[in-house]
Amino acid sequence: MTDPAARARELDAQDALAAYRSEFLPMDPVAAYLDGNSLGRPLKASADALDTLVRQQWATRLIQGWTDEWMDWPEQTGDTVARVCLGAAAGQTIVADSTTVMLYKLARAAVAARPDRHKIVLDRDNFPTDRYVLEGISRECGLELVWIETDPDEGAHPEQVAAVLDDDVALVVLSHVAYRSAWLADAQAITRLAHDHGALMLWDLCHSVGAVPMQLDDWDVDFAVGCTYKYLNGGPGAPAFGYVNQRLLGEAYQPIQGWMGRHDPFLMEQGYVAAQGIRSFVSGTPPIVGMVPLRASLEVIERAGVEAIRAKSVALTQFVIETVDSWGEPAGGPVRIASPRNADRRGGHVTLCRNDFRAVNDRLWRESVIPDFREPDGIRIGLSPLSTSFAEVAHSLDVLRGQLG
Ligand SMILES: *Cc1c(COP(=O)(O)O)cnc(C)c1O
């Protein structure tokens, strides 16, 4: 490889999405941000939209805001997520709750829709909240957890899922992109396998939504859940989204029966009667403030297009891998690339491992280069295509290289 800084200048010059960087608020004194897959950077449009919400809609419309438009935001914003990012038709997606709570609601709805089955399939390296939520559901509903032992540098392969499926499996829960390795699961093939055994499939899209194109309707996915504060730039604690295939609306019911998911909530009636359609997956008052930056960001992502975002994402991760490969055997020992080398199986980040990387990560933060550290020895280089330049990545890797004593 030619000098990484020179290569980065070339790649930035060819970058069709380069102009989008100026739509984000400045981040100085941070020199390089490699965590857009964990907390996306704020857009200028989000700051403006929040100001408008507070000063105009909230301040002057007050409670009328609910009937003006806020009441419909869970479905309306969900439909936008579906159209822009999920490859899903309207009427199947809502924005509400946190990912953890939404995952619980959808997984409970799924197992309740398969009452004669007794197993949930999951993998050992899924994100902690996914494992913990399913452990709780297993205890609560008396279901057995069937663990797939995934390679931490990869993730669930279709053959591994096939090996544990049988006609007693109610639900399979996996991440589309693994939070540690960035393994991109073959969601279509795995969904088909689950269906061949009569099981339901729930995909966690936290690390793929907004970075990897998907076709939930065509893949016939049953349920999906995802974050909006990672690649969707919704801001700290922004609400989650949940997708329920329309086939299952009217068959699958979530467990947190709040007034906002009831048919005609303002009748304040006795007895819960689920609302029609995806609205029945809402529980309480919609997090309006939390949806404002997300709505602004979805407008930008739609303009850029997820296909173009994915193309840049692949180029960014490829650039990281090529640069690290060009180091050969640095002082202190080789850096291991703990992410798939095959771009078709790789999401939007690259994890680099070495046994001293916890200390190295601390030193990078002191240099205003901000990746994140993942136990036990991984520095995760997250690359959010709309806000990250190749020069920023080249600088970060140069600083990292300088720390490899
Ligand atoms: C980030 C992430 C979550 C986060 O859940 P919260 O309820 O928002 O804290 C869940 N699952 C996966 C796979 C994630 O990457």
The ligand as an ORCA input file, in Angstrom:
! r2SCAN-3c Opt
* xyz 0 1
  C     -26.361     -0.951     21.347
  C     -27.072     -2.239     21.426
  C     -28.158     -2.421     22.282
  C     -28.542     -1.302     23.207
  O     -29.695     -1.469     23.938
  P     -30.239     -0.242     24.802
  O     -31.482     -0.694     25.401
  O     -30.410      0.918     23.855
  O     -29.189      0.111     25.803
  C     -28.827     -3.641     22.252
  N     -28.441     -4.633     21.420
  C     -27.369     -4.494     20.584
  C     -26.971     -5.601     19.680
  C     -26.653     -3.294     20.574
  O     -25.607     -3.158     19.768
*
